[in-house]
Amino acid sequence: MTISTMLRVCSGTAKGKMLKSPRVTGVRPTSARVRQAIFSALADRIGGSSILDLYAGTGAIGIEALSRGAAEAVFVELSPKCVRTIKENLELTGFSHEATIFKGDVLKVLPGLARQNRKFDVILADPPYDVKRRKGGKKSLVEKTLKALVESDILRSNSLVVAEHPDLQPGLEIPEGLRLLSVRKYGDTVVSILCPVQRQ
């Protein structure tokens, strides 16, 4: 394990706490700048909310939400090393009792959460970047994840989905059932915020 100076909790009750980051290929912790931008956009939606942190990595995003007053956070991560790191970071910040961790593939865990009748106010998804994904018309992992979120029916009518992804060409494909609220670019990271389409 290494401790990264880029992984301080930015705000809230755990502000300034250092988080651990595992040496795992493909783990790309969200920078402090992007985390600040995400939570500025979410504004007053975090306090008392139920958070789902997909492809959780170090757990930094979900822990940031807990630090800012979220009632609970559910973390989903496939890597055993990352799962151990999330547990350690929750202990370091004192949020172990407000958190649940699922080890597994996000696309397989989501149906299980639906079977438990779980609903979430804010879903944070930062899948591994797969920039070359459009050859042969294949969907990117972020697009597959958005589609799975709609199909799993774990969103409330006023939920927000925050997706981090590369600058996809010809653009992010939005599944039926979601609509795009905003898009911001930070270096090679794009943050798209979406919400459910209101049924008539």
Secondary structure in CASP SS format (residue, H / E / C, confidence):
PFRMAT SS
TARGET T0000
AUTHOR 0000-0000-0000
METHOD secondary structure of the structure
MODEL  1
M C 1.00
T E 1.00
I E 1.00
S E 1.00
T E 1.00
M E 1.00
L E 1.00
R E 1.00
V C 1.00
C C 1.00
S C 1.00
G C 1.00
T C 1.00
A C 1.00
K C 1.00
G C 1.00
K C 1.00
M E 1.00
L E 1.00
K E 1.00
S E 1.00
P C 1.00
R C 1.00
V C 1.00
T C 1.00
G C 1.00
V C 1.00
R C 1.00
P C 1.00
T C 1.00
S C 1.00
A H 1.00
R H 1.00
V H 1.00
R H 1.00
Q H 1.00
A H 1.00
I H 1.00
F H 1.00
S H 1.00
A H 1.00
L H 1.00
A H 1.00
D H 1.00
R H 1.00
I C 1.00
G C 1.00
G C 1.00
S C 1.00
S E 1.00
I E 1.00
L E 1.00
D E 1.00
L E 1.00
Y C 1.00
A C 1.00
G C 1.00
T C 1.00
G C 1.00
A H 1.00
I H 1.00
G H 1.00
I H 1.00
E H 1.00
A H 1.00
L H 1.00
S H 1.00
R C 1.00
G C 1.00
A C 1.00
A C 1.00
E E 1.00
A E 1.00
V E 1.00
F E 1.00
V E 1.00
E E 1.00
L C 1.00
S C 1.00
P H 1.00
K H 1.00
C H 1.00
V H 1.00
R H 1.00
T H 1.00
I H 1.00
K H 1.00
E H 1.00
N H 1.00
L H 1.00
E H 1.00
L H 1.00
T H 1.00
G C 1.00
F C 1.00
S H 1.00
H H 1.00
E H 1.00
A E 1.00
T E 1.00
I E 1.00
F E 1.00
K E 1.00
G C 1.00
D C 1.00
V H 1.00
L H 1.00
K H 1.00
V H 1.00
L H 1.00
P H 1.00
G H 1.00
L H 1.00
A H 1.00
R H 1.00
Q C 1.00
N C 1.00
R C 1.00
K C 1.00
F E 1.00
D E 1.00
V E 1.00
I E 1.00
L E 1.00
A E 1.00
D C 1.00
P C 1.00
P C 1.00
Y C 1.00
D C 1.00
V C 1.00
K C 1.00
R C 1.00
R C 1.00
K H 1.00
G H 1.00
G H 1.00
K C 1.00
K C 1.00
S C 1.00
L H 1.00
V H 1.00
E H 1.00
K H 1.00
T H 1.00
L H 1.00
K H 1.00
A H 1.00
L H 1.00
V H 1.00
E H 1.00
S H 1.00
D C 1.00
I C 1.00
L E 1.00
R E 1.00
S E 1.00
N E 1.00
S E 1.00
L E 1.00
V E 1.00
V E 1.00
A E 1.00
E E 1.00
H E 1.00
P C 1.00
D C 1.00
L C 1.00
Q C 1.00
P C 1.00
G C 1.00
L C 1.00
E C 1.00
I C 1.00
P C 1.00
E C 1.00
G C 1.00
L E 1.00
R E 1.00
L E 1.00
L E 1.00
S E 1.00
V E 1.00
R E 1.00
K E 1.00
Y E 1.00
G C 1.00
D C 1.00
T E 1.00
V E 1.00
V E 1.00
S E 1.00
I E 1.00
L E 1.00
C E 1.00
P E 1.00
V C 1.00
Q C 1.00
R C 1.00
Q C 1.00
END
